[in-house]
Amino acid sequence: MGKSIVLEWTPLNACRRRLVFEPRDLGGWTRTEAERRDDEWQIVDQEIVTHVELDSSGPDDTSGITTYRGP
């Protein structure tokens, strides 16, 4: 089975958020959206999706992705 895809970001004036796509044994992915509250991730939405595609290229073929480590 493949690896999970995790995307985290902090909106302006809001709690940190995270999307996690986890491959399922039966096919497809479980998409979980969570929000960081009181130093814990709280699930706000979850669904099964059939296809996930990630494009990390910018208009000039540079990534533009920065890495954040920590809560």
PDB file of N, CA, C and O in Angstrom:
ATOM      1  N   MET A   1       0.848  -1.171   0.000  1.00  0.00           N
ATOM      2  CA  MET A   1       0.000   0.000   0.000  1.00  0.00           C
ATOM      3  C   MET A   1       0.895   1.237   0.000  1.00  0.00           C
ATOM      4  O   MET A   1       1.986   1.212   0.570  1.00  0.00           O
ATOM      5  N   GLY A   2       0.434   2.331  -0.644  1.00  0.00           N
ATOM      6  CA  GLY A   2       1.211   3.564  -0.753  1.00  0.00           C
ATOM      7  C   GLY A   2       1.261   4.350   0.533  1.00  0.00           C
ATOM      8  O   GLY A   2       0.707   3.948   1.557  1.00  0.00           O
ATOM      9  N   LYS A   3       1.932   5.470   0.458  1.00  0.00           N
ATOM     10  CA  LYS A   3       2.092   6.340   1.624  1.00  0.00           C
ATOM     11  C   LYS A   3       1.014   7.418   1.651  1.00  0.00           C
ATOM     12  O   LYS A   3       0.408   7.733   0.628  1.00  0.00           O
ATOM     13  N   SER A   4       0.788   7.976   2.829  1.00  0.00           N
ATOM     14  CA  SER A   4      -0.163   9.067   2.996  1.00  0.00           C
ATOM     15  C   SER A   4       0.387  10.356   2.407  1.00  0.00           C
ATOM     16  O   SER A   4       1.599  10.548   2.310  1.00  0.00           O
ATOM     17  N   ILE A   5      -0.524  11.231   2.017  1.00  0.00           N
ATOM     18  CA  ILE A   5      -0.184  12.581   1.565  1.00  0.00           C
ATOM     19  C   ILE A   5      -0.728  13.537   2.618  1.00  0.00           C
ATOM     20  O   ILE A   5      -1.905  13.471   2.973  1.00  0.00           O
ATOM     21  N   VAL A   6       0.125  14.424   3.116  1.00  0.00           N
ATOM     22  CA  VAL A   6      -0.280  15.354   4.168  1.00  0.00           C
ATOM     23  C   VAL A   6       0.035  16.779   3.726  1.00  0.00           C
ATOM     24  O   VAL A   6       1.152  17.067   3.297  1.00  0.00           O
ATOM     25  N   LEU A   7      -0.946  17.666   3.831  1.00  0.00           N
ATOM     26  CA  LEU A   7      -0.785  19.082   3.516  1.00  0.00           C
ATOM     27  C   LEU A   7      -1.236  19.876   4.728  1.00  0.00           C
ATOM     28  O   LEU A   7      -2.364  19.713   5.195  1.00  0.00           O
ATOM     29  N   GLU A   8      -0.354  20.744   5.246  1.00  0.00           N
ATOM     30  CA  GLU A   8      -0.692  21.582   6.402  1.00  0.00           C
ATOM     31  C   GLU A   8      -0.499  23.044   6.042  1.00  0.00           C
ATOM     32  O   GLU A   8       0.394  23.394   5.270  1.00  0.00           O
ATOM     33  N   TRP A   9      -1.350  23.901   6.612  1.00  0.00           N
ATOM     34  CA  TRP A   9      -1.238  25.337   6.373  1.00  0.00           C
ATOM     35  C   TRP A   9      -1.875  26.087   7.532  1.00  0.00           C
ATOM     36  O   TRP A   9      -2.660  25.527   8.296  1.00  0.00           O
ATOM     37  N   THR A  10      -1.525  27.363   7.651  1.00  0.00           N
ATOM     38  CA  THR A  10      -2.111  28.225   8.666  1.00  0.00           C
ATOM     39  C   THR A  10      -2.790  29.403   7.977  1.00  0.00           C
ATOM     40  O   THR A  10      -2.109  30.258   7.411  1.00  0.00           O
ATOM     41  N   PRO A  11      -4.125  29.464   8.015  1.00  0.00           N
ATOM     42  CA  PRO A  11      -4.831  30.604   7.438  1.00  0.00           C
ATOM     43  C   PRO A  11      -4.590  31.869   8.276  1.00  0.00           C
ATOM     44  O   PRO A  11      -4.269  31.795   9.462  1.00  0.00           O
ATOM     45  N   LEU A  12      -4.747  32.992   7.648  1.00  0.00           N
ATOM     46  CA  LEU A  12      -4.641  34.264   8.360  1.00  0.00           C
ATOM     47  C   LEU A  12      -5.750  34.331   9.410  1.00  0.00           C
ATOM     48  O   LEU A  12      -6.923  34.150   9.081  1.00  0.00           O
ATOM     49  N   ASN A  13      -5.393  34.588  10.657  1.00  0.00           N
ATOM     50  CA  ASN A  13      -6.355  34.735  11.761  1.00  0.00           C
ATOM     51  C   ASN A  13      -7.222  33.495  11.985  1.00  0.00           C
ATOM     52  O   ASN A  13      -8.406  33.616  12.300  1.00  0.00           O
ATOM     53  N   ALA A  14      -6.637  32.299  11.825  1.00  0.00           N
ATOM     54  CA  ALA A  14      -7.401  31.072  12.053  1.00  0.00           C
ATOM     55  C   ALA A  14      -6.470  29.978  12.581  1.00  0.00           C
ATOM     56  O   ALA A  14      -5.248  30.127  12.586  1.00  0.00           O
ATOM     57  N   CYS A  15      -7.076  28.882  13.021  1.00  0.00           N
ATOM     58  CA  CYS A  15      -6.311  27.735  13.521  1.00  0.00           C
ATOM     59  C   CYS A  15      -5.588  27.041  12.378  1.00  0.00           C
ATOM     60  O   CYS A  15      -6.049  27.064  11.236  1.00  0.00           O
ATOM     61  N   ARG A  16      -4.461  26.427  12.685  1.00  0.00           N
ATOM     62  CA  ARG A  16      -3.712  25.630  11.708  1.00  0.00           C
ATOM     63  C   ARG A  16      -4.609  24.498  11.203  1.00  0.00           C
ATOM     64  O   ARG A  16      -5.384  23.932  11.974  1.00  0.00           O
ATOM     65  N   ARG A  17      -4.509  24.168   9.919  1.00  0.00           N
ATOM     66  CA  ARG A  17      -5.348  23.142   9.312  1.00  0.00           C
ATOM     67  C   ARG A  17      -4.493  22.085   8.619  1.00  0.00           C
ATOM     68  O   ARG A  17      -3.325  22.320   8.310  1.00  0.00           O
ATOM     69  N   ARG A  18      -5.086  20.929   8.382  1.00  0.00           N
ATOM     70  CA  ARG A  18      -4.354  19.831   7.760  1.00  0.00           C
ATOM     71  C   ARG A  18      -5.317  18.965   6.941  1.00  0.00           C
ATOM     72  O   ARG A  18      -6.435  18.677   7.368  1.00  0.00           O
ATOM     73  N   LEU A  19      -4.852  18.558   5.756  1.00  0.00           N
ATOM     74  CA  LEU A  19      -5.537  17.566   4.936  1.00  0.00           C
ATOM     75  C   LEU A  19      -4.647  16.333   4.870  1.00  0.00           C
ATOM     76  O   LEU A  19      -3.450  16.440   4.600  1.00  0.00           O
ATOM     77  N   VAL A  20      -5.227  15.167   5.115  1.00  0.00           N
ATOM     78  CA  VAL A  20      -4.481  13.915   5.030  1.00  0.00           C
ATOM     79  C   VAL A  20      -5.234  12.989   4.078  1.00  0.00           C
ATOM     80  O   VAL A  20      -6.432  12.757   4.239  1.00  0.00           O
ATOM     81  N   PHE A  21      -4.516  12.465   3.087  1.00  0.00           N
ATOM     82  CA  PHE A  21      -5.061  11.470   2.175  1.00  0.00           C
ATOM     83  C   PHE A  21      -4.350  10.156   2.466  1.00  0.00           C
ATOM     84  O   PHE A  21      -3.139  10.041   2.279  1.00  0.00           O
ATOM     85  N   GLU A  22      -5.114   9.163   2.928  1.00  0.00           N
ATOM     86  CA  GLU A  22      -4.541   7.864   3.276  1.00  0.00           C
ATOM     87  C   GLU A  22      -5.088   6.804   2.324  1.00  0.00           C
ATOM     88  O   GLU A  22      -6.302   6.690   2.159  1.00  0.00           O
ATOM     89  N   PRO A  23      -4.190   6.015   1.687  1.00  0.00           N
ATOM     90  CA  PRO A  23      -4.669   4.966   0.785  1.00  0.00           C
ATOM     91  C   PRO A  23      -5.449   3.900   1.548  1.00  0.00           C
ATOM     92  O   PRO A  23      -5.122   3.567   2.687  1.00  0.00           O
ATOM     93  N   ARG A  24      -6.484   3.372   0.901  1.00  0.00           N
ATOM     94  CA  ARG A  24      -7.331   2.334   1.502  1.00  0.00           C
ATOM     95  C   ARG A  24      -6.997   0.978   0.908  1.00  0.00           C
ATOM     96  O   ARG A  24      -6.634   0.887  -0.264  1.00  0.00           O
ATOM     97  N   ASP A  25      -7.114  -0.063   1.695  1.00  0.00           N
ATOM     98  CA  ASP A  25      -6.873  -1.432   1.230  1.00  0.00           C
ATOM     99  C   ASP A  25      -7.805  -1.809   0.075  1.00  0.00           C
ATOM    100  O   ASP A  25      -7.409  -2.557  -0.819  1.00  0.00           O
ATOM    101  N   LEU A  26      -9.035  -1.298   0.087  1.00  0.00           N
ATOM    102  CA  LEU A  26     -10.026  -1.640  -0.938  1.00  0.00           C
ATOM    103  C   LEU A  26      -9.983  -0.715  -2.147  1.00  0.00           C
ATOM    104  O   LEU A  26     -10.829  -0.819  -3.036  1.00  0.00           O
ATOM    105  N   GLY A  27      -9.012   0.185  -2.191  1.00  0.00           N
ATOM    106  CA  GLY A  27      -8.907   1.149  -3.284  1.00  0.00           C
ATOM    107  C   GLY A  27      -9.402   2.512  -2.857  1.00  0.00           C
ATOM    108  O   GLY A  27     -10.181   2.637  -1.912  1.00  0.00           O
ATOM    109  N   GLY A  28      -8.945   3.529  -3.559  1.00  0.00           N
ATOM    110  CA  GLY A  28      -9.316   4.885  -3.205  1.00  0.00           C
ATOM    111  C   GLY A  28      -8.517   5.384  -2.013  1.00  0.00           C
ATOM    112  O   GLY A  28      -7.520   4.790  -1.601  1.00  0.00           O
ATOM    113  N   TRP A  29      -8.987   6.480  -1.485  1.00  0.00           N
ATOM    114  CA  TRP A  29      -8.292   7.161  -0.386  1.00  0.00           C
ATOM    115  C   TRP A  29      -9.303   7.637   0.651  1.00  0.00           C
ATOM    116  O   TRP A  29     -10.464   7.888   0.326  1.00  0.00           O
ATOM    117  N   THR A  30      -8.861   7.759   1.890  1.00  0.00           N
ATOM    118  CA  THR A  30      -9.643   8.440   2.918  1.00  0.00           C
ATOM    119  C   THR A  30      -9.065   9.836   3.066  1.00  0.00           C
ATOM    120  O   THR A  30      -7.887  10.001   3.381  1.00  0.00           O
ATOM    121  N   ARG A  31      -9.914  10.852   2.833  1.00  0.00           N
ATOM    122  CA  ARG A  31      -9.497  12.245   2.983  1.00  0.00           C
ATOM    123  C   ARG A  31      -9.995  12.737   4.338  1.00  0.00           C
ATOM    124  O   ARG A  31     -11.195  12.701   4.611  1.00  0.00           O
ATOM    125  N   THR A  32      -9.077  13.196   5.186  1.00  0.00           N
ATOM    126  CA  THR A  32      -9.425  13.700   6.506  1.00  0.00           C
ATOM    127  C   THR A  32      -8.950  15.141   6.627  1.00  0.00           C
ATOM    128  O   THR A  32      -7.783  15.446   6.378  1.00  0.00           O
ATOM    129  N   GLU A  33      -9.867  16.025   7.013  1.00  0.00           N
ATOM    130  CA  GLU A  33      -9.516  17.425   7.258  1.00  0.00           C
ATOM    131  C   GLU A  33      -9.580  17.660   8.764  1.00  0.00           C
ATOM    132  O   GLU A  33     -10.555  17.296   9.423  1.00  0.00           O
ATOM    133  N   ALA A  34      -8.529  18.270   9.292  1.00  0.00           N
ATOM    134  CA  ALA A  34      -8.463  18.504  10.735  1.00  0.00           C
ATOM    135  C   ALA A  34      -8.017  19.937  11.012  1.00  0.00           C
ATOM    136  O   ALA A  34      -7.414  20.600  10.168  1.00  0.00           O
ATOM    137  N   GLU A  35      -8.334  20.386  12.221  1.00  0.00           N
ATOM    138  CA  GLU A  35      -7.975  21.732  12.670  1.00  0.00           C
ATOM    139  C   GLU A  35      -7.250  21.597  14.007  1.00  0.00           C
ATOM    140  O   GLU A  35      -7.648  20.799  14.855  1.00  0.00           O
ATOM    141  N   ARG A  36      -6.194  22.373  14.191  1.00  0.00           N
ATOM    142  CA  ARG A  36      -5.399  22.314  15.426  1.00  0.00           C
ATOM    143  C   ARG A  36      -6.066  23.175  16.489  1.00  0.00           C
ATOM    144  O   ARG A  36      -6.156  24.395  16.345  1.00  0.00           O
ATOM    145  N   ARG A  37      -6.536  22.531  17.561  1.00  0.00           N
ATOM    146  CA  ARG A  37      -7.183  23.248  18.667  1.00  0.00           C
ATOM    147  C   ARG A  37      -6.617  22.725  19.977  1.00  0.00           C
ATOM    148  O   ARG A  37      -6.549  21.515  20.192  1.00  0.00           O
ATOM    149  N   ASP A  38      -6.216  23.632  20.843  1.00  0.00           N
ATOM    150  CA  ASP A  38      -5.671  23.246  22.161  1.00  0.00           C
ATOM    151  C   ASP A  38      -4.569  22.205  22.028  1.00  0.00           C
ATOM    152  O   ASP A  38      -4.542  21.226  22.774  1.00  0.00           O
ATOM    153  N   ASP A  39      -3.653  22.415  21.072  1.00  0.00           N
ATOM    154  CA  ASP A  39      -2.496  21.548  20.836  1.00  0.00           C
ATOM    155  C   ASP A  39      -2.856  20.126  20.409  1.00  0.00           C
ATOM    156  O   ASP A  39      -2.039  19.216  20.549  1.00  0.00           O
ATOM    157  N   GLU A  40      -4.069  19.923  19.889  1.00  0.00           N
ATOM    158  CA  GLU A  40      -4.483  18.617  19.379  1.00  0.00           C
ATOM    159  C   GLU A  40      -5.194  18.799  18.047  1.00  0.00           C
ATOM    160  O   GLU A  40      -5.855  19.812  17.818  1.00  0.00           O
ATOM    161  N   TRP A  41      -5.051  17.798  17.160  1.00  0.00           N
ATOM    162  CA  TRP A  41      -5.756  17.823  15.882  1.00  0.00           C
ATOM    163  C   TRP A  41      -7.184  17.326  16.097  1.00  0.00           C
ATOM    164  O   TRP A  41      -7.391  16.235  16.628  1.00  0.00           O
ATOM    165  N   GLN A  42      -8.168  18.128  15.683  1.00  0.00           N
ATOM    166  CA  GLN A  42      -9.578  17.772  15.780  1.00  0.00           C
ATOM    167  C   GLN A  42     -10.119  17.576  14.364  1.00  0.00           C
ATOM    168  O   GLN A  42     -10.021  18.481  13.536  1.00  0.00           O
ATOM    169  N   ILE A  43     -10.686  16.408  14.079  1.00  0.00           N
ATOM    170  CA  ILE A  43     -11.237  16.132  12.753  1.00  0.00           C
ATOM    171  C   ILE A  43     -12.483  16.979  12.537  1.00  0.00           C
ATOM    172  O   ILE A  43     -13.389  17.002  13.371  1.00  0.00           O
ATOM    173  N   VAL A  44     -12.514  17.683  11.391  1.00  0.00           N
ATOM    174  CA  VAL A  44     -13.680  18.499  11.059  1.00  0.00           C
ATOM    175  C   VAL A  44     -14.452  17.938   9.863  1.00  0.00           C
ATOM    176  O   VAL A  44     -15.613  18.292   9.658  1.00  0.00           O
ATOM    177  N   ASP A  45     -13.808  17.053   9.063  1.00  0.00           N
ATOM    178  CA  ASP A  45     -14.485  16.463   7.915  1.00  0.00           C
ATOM    179  C   ASP A  45     -13.710  15.235   7.460  1.00  0.00           C
ATOM    180  O   ASP A  45     -12.488  15.176   7.600  1.00  0.00           O
ATOM    181  N   GLN A  46     -14.427  14.254   6.913  1.00  0.00           N
ATOM    182  CA  GLN A  46     -13.775  13.042   6.430  1.00  0.00           C
ATOM    183  C   GLN A  46     -14.656  12.415   5.354  1.00  0.00           C
ATOM    184  O   GLN A  46     -15.881  12.391   5.476  1.00  0.00           O
ATOM    185  N   GLU A  47     -14.008  11.899   4.279  1.00  0.00           N
ATOM    186  CA  GLU A  47     -14.749  11.222   3.223  1.00  0.00           C
ATOM    187  C   GLU A  47     -13.821  10.279   2.467  1.00  0.00           C
ATOM    188  O   GLU A  47     -12.599  10.380   2.576  1.00  0.00           O
ATOM    189  N   ILE A  48     -14.407   9.362   1.702  1.00  0.00           N
ATOM    190  CA  ILE A  48     -13.649   8.471   0.832  1.00  0.00           C
ATOM    191  C   ILE A  48     -13.645   9.081  -0.562  1.00  0.00           C
ATOM    192  O   ILE A  48     -14.692   9.480  -1.072  1.00  0.00           O
ATOM    193  N   VAL A  49     -12.469   9.156  -1.181  1.00  0.00           N
ATOM    194  CA  VAL A  49     -12.341   9.682  -2.537  1.00  0.00           C
ATOM    195  C   VAL A  49     -11.707   8.610  -3.421  1.00  0.00           C
ATOM    196  O   VAL A  49     -10.985   7.741  -2.933  1.00  0.00           O
ATOM    197  N   THR A  50     -11.983   8.679  -4.723  1.00  0.00           N
ATOM    198  CA  THR A  50     -11.503   7.644  -5.630  1.00  0.00           C
ATOM    199  C   THR A  50     -10.158   7.964  -6.256  1.00  0.00           C
ATOM    200  O   THR A  50      -9.440   7.053  -6.667  1.00  0.00           O
ATOM    201  N   HIS A  51      -9.799   9.249  -6.338  1.00  0.00           N
ATOM    202  CA  HIS A  51      -8.574   9.618  -7.039  1.00  0.00           C
ATOM    203  C   HIS A  51      -7.946  10.839  -6.365  1.00  0.00           C
ATOM    204  O   HIS A  51      -8.648  11.773  -5.979  1.00  0.00           O
ATOM    205  N   VAL A  52      -6.634  10.823  -6.230  1.00  0.00           N
ATOM    206  CA  VAL A  52      -5.895  11.955  -5.678  1.00  0.00           C
ATOM    207  C   VAL A  52      -4.742  12.272  -6.625  1.00  0.00           C
ATOM    208  O   VAL A  52      -4.025  11.374  -7.066  1.00  0.00           O
ATOM    209  N   GLU A  53      -4.572  13.543  -6.931  1.00  0.00           N
ATOM    210  CA  GLU A  53      -3.471  13.983  -7.786  1.00  0.00           C
ATOM    211  C   GLU A  53      -2.845  15.211  -7.147  1.00  0.00           C
ATOM    212  O   GLU A  53      -3.557  16.120  -6.718  1.00  0.00           O
ATOM    213  N   LEU A  54      -1.529  15.246  -7.080  1.00  0.00           N
ATOM    214  CA  LEU A  54      -0.812  16.355  -6.460  1.00  0.00           C
ATOM    215  C   LEU A  54       0.120  16.974  -7.484  1.00  0.00           C
ATOM    216  O   LEU A  54       0.979  16.294  -8.046  1.00  0.00           O
ATOM    217  N   ASP A  55      -0.053  18.266  -7.725  1.00  0.00           N
ATOM    218  CA  ASP A  55       0.819  19.010  -8.636  1.00  0.00           C
ATOM    219  C   ASP A  55       1.483  20.097  -7.818  1.00  0.00           C
ATOM    220  O   ASP A  55       0.812  21.012  -7.340  1.00  0.00           O
ATOM    221  N   SER A  56       2.793  20.008  -7.650  1.00  0.00           N
ATOM    222  CA  SER A  56       3.492  20.961  -6.794  1.00  0.00           C
ATOM    223  C   SER A  56       4.307  21.972  -7.592  1.00  0.00           C
ATOM    224  O   SER A  56       5.082  22.728  -7.006  1.00  0.00           O
ATOM    225  N   SER A  57       4.155  22.004  -8.904  1.00  0.00           N
ATOM    226  CA  SER A  57       4.931  22.928  -9.727  1.00  0.00           C
ATOM    227  C   SER A  57       4.287  24.304  -9.769  1.00  0.00           C
ATOM    228  O   SER A  57       3.063  24.425  -9.824  1.00  0.00           O
ATOM    229  N   GLY A  58       5.116  25.338  -9.743  1.00  0.00           N
ATOM    230  CA  GLY A  58       4.649  26.693  -9.930  1.00  0.00           C
ATOM    231  C   GLY A  58       4.674  27.028 -11.412  1.00  0.00           C
ATOM    232  O   GLY A  58       5.031  26.177 -12.226  1.00  0.00           O
ATOM    233  N   PRO A  59       4.303  28.251 -11.782  1.00  0.00           N
ATOM    234  CA  PRO A  59       4.263  28.639 -13.186  1.00  0.00           C
ATOM    235  C   PRO A  59       5.627  28.567 -13.874  1.00  0.00           C
ATOM    236  O   PRO A  59       5.690  28.406 -15.093  1.00  0.00           O
ATOM    237  N   ASP A  60       6.718  28.683 -13.116  1.00  0.00           N
ATOM    238  CA  ASP A  60       8.055  28.614 -13.711  1.00  0.00           C
ATOM    239  C   ASP A  60       8.730  27.272 -13.412  1.00  0.00           C
ATOM    240  O   ASP A  60       9.958  27.175 -13.425  1.00  0.00           O
ATOM    241  N   ASP A  61       7.923  26.235 -13.143  1.00  0.00           N
ATOM    242  CA  ASP A  61       8.387  24.880 -12.825  1.00  0.00           C
ATOM    243  C   ASP A  61       9.215  24.793 -11.549  1.00  0.00           C
ATOM    244  O   ASP A  61       9.998  23.857 -11.391  1.00  0.00           O
ATOM    245  N   THR A  62       9.061  25.744 -10.642  1.00  0.00           N
ATOM    246  CA  THR A  62       9.686  25.643  -9.328  1.00  0.00           C
ATOM    247  C   THR A  62       8.611  25.220  -8.337  1.00  0.00           C
ATOM    248  O   THR A  62       7.430  25.502  -8.538  1.00  0.00           O
ATOM    249  N   SER A  63       9.009  24.567  -7.304  1.00  0.00           N
ATOM    250  CA  SER A  63       8.064  23.985  -6.359  1.00  0.00           C
ATOM    251  C   SER A  63       7.252  25.034  -5.610  1.00  0.00           C
ATOM    252  O   SER A  63       6.023  24.965  -5.612  1.00  0.00           O
ATOM    253  N   GLY A  64       7.899  25.996  -4.974  1.00  0.00           N
ATOM    254  CA  GLY A  64       7.178  26.966  -4.168  1.00  0.00           C
ATOM    255  C   GLY A  64       6.689  26.408  -2.849  1.00  0.00           C
ATOM    256  O   GLY A  64       6.016  27.112  -2.096  1.00  0.00           O
ATOM    257  N   ILE A  65       7.013  25.159  -2.553  1.00  0.00           N
ATOM    258  CA  ILE A  65       6.560  24.521  -1.317  1.00  0.00           C
ATOM    259  C   ILE A  65       7.603  24.744  -0.234  1.00  0.00           C
ATOM    260  O   ILE A  65       8.800  24.565  -0.461  1.00  0.00           O
ATOM    261  N   THR A  66       7.139  25.134   0.935  1.00  0.00           N
ATOM    262  CA  THR A  66       8.031  25.271   2.077  1.00  0.00           C
ATOM    263  C   THR A  66       7.661  24.199   3.093  1.00  0.00           C
ATOM    264  O   THR A  66       6.516  23.750   3.145  1.00  0.00           O
ATOM    265  N   THR A  67       8.608  23.804   3.875  1.00  0.00           N
ATOM    266  CA  THR A  67       8.392  22.758   4.864  1.00  0.00           C
ATOM    267  C   THR A  67       8.232  23.377   6.251  1.00  0.00           C
ATOM    268  O   THR A  67       8.992  24.264   6.639  1.00  0.00           O
ATOM    269  N   TYR A  68       7.247  22.904   6.978  1.00  0.00           N
ATOM    270  CA  TYR A  68       7.004  23.335   8.346  1.00  0.00           C
ATOM    271  C   TYR A  68       7.116  22.126   9.244  1.00  0.00           C
ATOM    272  O   TYR A  68       6.499  21.094   8.978  1.00  0.00           O
ATOM    273  N   ARG A  69       7.881  22.238  10.283  1.00  0.00           N
ATOM    274  CA  ARG A  69       8.011  21.151  11.252  1.00  0.00           C
ATOM    275  C   ARG A  69       7.591  21.664  12.609  1.00  0.00           C
ATOM    276  O   ARG A  69       8.152  22.641  13.106  1.00  0.00           O
ATOM    277  N   GLY A  70       6.630  21.032  13.202  1.00  0.00           N
ATOM    278  CA  GLY A  70       6.193  21.444  14.528  1.00  0.00           C
ATOM    279  C   GLY A  70       4.679  21.533  14.615  1.00  0.00           C
ATOM    280  O   GLY A  70       3.990  21.228  13.642  1.00  0.00           O
ATOM    281  N   PRO A  71       4.150  21.943  15.752  1.00  0.00           N
ATOM    282  CA  PRO A  71       2.689  21.995  15.928  1.00  0.00           C
ATOM    283  C   PRO A  71       2.062  23.080  15.090  1.00  0.00           C
ATOM    284  O   PRO A  71       0.845  23.258  15.121  1.00  0.00           O
TER     285      PRO A  71
END
